[in-house]
Structures are given as C-alpha cells and as structure tokens.
Amino acid sequence: MSDTVQSIKSQLTRVTRVAFKKTTLLVAALVLGGYELAKHPPIGNIDRGEVGVRLNRFSGSTTQSGEGAMLVIPGLHELRLYSLQDQMYHPERSSKADEVAQHRRGDLAQDEGQRFLEQTVGAFAAWQAAEA
C-alpha cells in the first residue's frame, strides 16, 4: 500500500510541476507582453500642426497622415513627426548684430549711390564733349 501511495504522490508531483510550469510561463508571457505594450504602444499620436510619416522598415514604403492616431507596430514601423508651422532662427545677439548690419547697409547704399552719381555725371560729361 505504501508503494501505491508513493507512486500516486510522485505522479501528482509531476503533474503539478508541469501544470505549474506552463501556468508560470503563460503568466510570465502575459506580463512581459503587457509591459512591452505599455512601454512601446502600437499607436503613435500626431498632434495638431504636425504631419506624421510612417516608414515600413521591411518594404521601405511610407504612409503620410495628418493629426490623430496612427498604427505603428514596433520593429516593423517607424513614425517620424514633422512640424507644419513656420520656424525662424533668432540669433542670441540679434539686436546688436542688426544695428551693425543696418549701419553697414546704410554705408553700402550711400557708397553705391555715390558711385552711380559719379558714373552718370562722367557719362554725361563725355556725351557733352562728344556733342561739342
């Protein structure tokens, strides 16, 4: 009788181990899958004033979309966002640089005007000399 009890106990232990291992693996897979979905969601958000371009890494094809949600499968797609708003570059010292630039532009314009006047007067004098 003790052999029978011992064999039943060993059978139950084996069955419990197998069931426990499969359950553990299933739970671990579910937890890992949930973590990956939370860390890398399959939906990309495109805000107002942006355009989204989804690139398929295997085929190289692209899909363009406006604001809203777009399906982005991690490992397969890459989503790039581009702003549609105007962007201007303003240097830090623009006020000082602008004053110097305006001053130089004024000098340049004055020099150009002086040069034009001298050429015009010279041409007019040459024309007068040719007529006389």
ZATI-68412 format. One record per residue (C-alpha): residue number from 1; residue in three letters; y negated, x negated, z negated. Coordinates in nm, 3 decimals, m for minus. Layout:
BEGIN
 seq type       Y       X       Z
 NUM  ALA       Y       X       Z
...
***
This chain:
BEGIN
 seq type       Y       X       Z
   1  MET   0.000   0.000   0.000
   2  SER  m0.239  m0.281  m0.070
   3  ASP  m0.174  m0.416   0.282
   4  THR  m0.271  m0.079   0.427
   5  VAL  m0.588  m0.060   0.219
   6  GLN  m0.673  m0.416   0.307
   7  SER  m0.628  m0.354   0.683
   8  ILE  m0.838  m0.035   0.666
   9  LYS  m1.109  m0.221   0.479
  10  SER  m1.113  m0.505   0.734
  11  GLN  m1.124  m0.253   1.020
  12  LEU  m1.420  m0.073   0.859
  13  THR  m1.594  m0.404   0.803
  14  ARG  m1.555  m0.497   1.170
  15  VAL  m1.673  m0.156   1.289
  16  THR  m1.971  m0.169   1.051
  17  ARG  m2.065  m0.517   1.169
  18  VAL  m2.050  m0.418   1.536
  19  ALA  m2.245  m0.097   1.477
  20  PHE  m2.498  m0.276   1.262
  21  LYS  m2.546  m0.549   1.518
  22  LYS  m2.602  m0.302   1.802
  23  THR  m2.842  m0.100   1.590
  24  THR  m3.023  m0.412   1.483
  25  LEU  m3.054  m0.526   1.841
  26  LEU  m3.177  m0.184   1.952
  27  VAL  m3.437  m0.167   1.675
  28  ALA  m3.548  m0.523   1.747
  29  ALA  m3.581  m0.443   2.117
  30  LEU  m3.786  m0.131   2.039
  31  VAL  m4.014  m0.320   1.801
  32  LEU  m4.062  m0.604   2.049
  33  GLY  m4.129  m0.359   2.332
  34  GLY  m4.384  m0.172   2.120
  35  TYR  m4.557  m0.495   2.027
  36  GLU  m4.578  m0.604   2.391
  37  LEU  m4.719  m0.267   2.495
  38  ALA  m4.980  m0.286   2.220
  39  LYS  m5.069  m0.649   2.295
  40  HIS  m5.069  m0.613   2.677
  41  PRO  m5.134  m0.247   2.760
  42  PRO  m5.031  m0.140   3.112
  43  ILE  m5.365   0.036   3.169
  44  GLY  m5.684  m0.151   3.248
  45  ASN  m6.022   0.006   3.173
  46  ILE  m6.302  m0.016   3.429
  47  ASP  m6.643   0.062   3.279
  48  ARG  m6.941   0.229   3.443
  49  GLY  m7.131  m0.012   3.666
  50  GLU  m6.819  m0.217   3.743
  51  VAL  m6.559  m0.225   4.016
  52  GLY  m6.200  m0.328   3.949
  53  VAL  m5.981  m0.520   4.190
  54  ARG  m5.608  m0.518   4.111
  55  LEU  m5.414  m0.806   4.264
  56  ASN  m5.039  m0.781   4.317
  57  ARG  m4.906  m1.128   4.237
  58  PHE  m4.591  m1.091   4.448
  59  SER  m4.724  m0.938   4.770
  60  GLY  m5.086  m1.056   4.743
  61  SER  m5.220  m0.708   4.820
  62  THR  m5.531  m0.578   4.648
  63  THR  m5.644  m0.235   4.534
  64  GLN  m6.006  m0.151   4.458
  65  SER  m6.108   0.115   4.208
  66  GLY  m6.427   0.247   4.050
  67  GLU  m6.479   0.341   3.687
  68  GLY  m6.182   0.480   3.495
  69  ALA  m5.829   0.370   3.418
  70  MET  m5.601   0.166   3.642
  71  LEU  m5.230   0.089   3.603
  72  VAL  m5.180  m0.283   3.550
  73  ILE  m4.819  m0.392   3.497
  74  PRO  m4.815  m0.719   3.301
  75  GLY  m4.662  m1.002   3.502
  76  LEU  m4.698  m0.810   3.830
  77  HIS  m5.067  m0.718   3.849
  78  GLU  m5.390  m0.895   3.761
  79  LEU  m5.710  m0.693   3.712
  80  ARG  m6.045  m0.853   3.788
  81  LEU  m6.371  m0.680   3.698
  82  TYR  m6.696  m0.730   3.889
  83  SER  m7.038  m0.602   3.783
  84  LEU  m7.232  m0.393   4.033
  85  GLN  m7.560  m0.439   3.851
  86  ASP  m7.826  m0.684   3.964
  87  GLN  m7.820  m1.012   3.779
  88  MET  m8.111  m1.253   3.761
  89  TYR  m8.123  m1.606   3.629
  90  HIS  m8.416  m1.681   3.400
  91  PRO  m8.453  m2.046   3.300
  92  GLU  m8.547  m2.113   2.937
  93  ARG  m8.874  m2.288   3.019
  94  SER  m8.972  m2.046   3.297
  95  SER  m9.323  m1.976   3.163
  96  LYS  m9.417  m2.345   3.164
  97  ALA  m9.239  m2.413   3.490
  98  ASP  m9.401  m2.109   3.652
  99  GLU  m9.751  m2.226   3.556
 100  VAL  m9.686  m2.570   3.706
 101  ALA  m9.534  m2.415   4.017
 102  GLN  m9.830  m2.180   4.067
 103  HIS m10.071  m2.470   4.026
 104  ARG  m9.879  m2.679   4.278
 105  ARG  m9.854  m2.384   4.519
 106  GLY m10.230  m2.341   4.496
 107  ASP m10.287  m2.708   4.571
 108  LEU m10.044  m2.693   4.860
 109  ALA m10.210  m2.384   5.006
 110  GLN m10.550  m2.548   4.975
 111  ASP m10.422  m2.863   5.148
 112  GLU m10.267  m2.655   5.429
 113  GLY m10.591  m2.461   5.472
 114  GLN m10.795  m2.781   5.485
 115  ARG m10.557  m2.933   5.740
 116  PHE m10.570  m2.619   5.956
 117  LEU m10.950  m2.617   5.944
 118  GLU m10.971  m2.985   6.043
 119  GLN m10.731  m2.932   6.335
 120  THR m10.921  m2.625   6.454
 121  VAL m11.259  m2.798   6.434
 122  GLY m11.117  m3.105   6.609
 123  ALA m10.966  m2.894   6.887
 124  PHE m11.290  m2.700   6.927
 125  ALA m11.491  m3.024   6.944
 126  ALA m11.253  m3.163   7.207
 127  TRP m11.283  m2.845   7.408
 128  GLN m11.663  m2.858   7.384
 129  ALA m11.660  m3.219   7.501
 130  ALA m11.436  m3.132   7.796
 131  GLU m11.667  m2.845   7.899
 132  ALA m11.980  m3.058   7.889
***
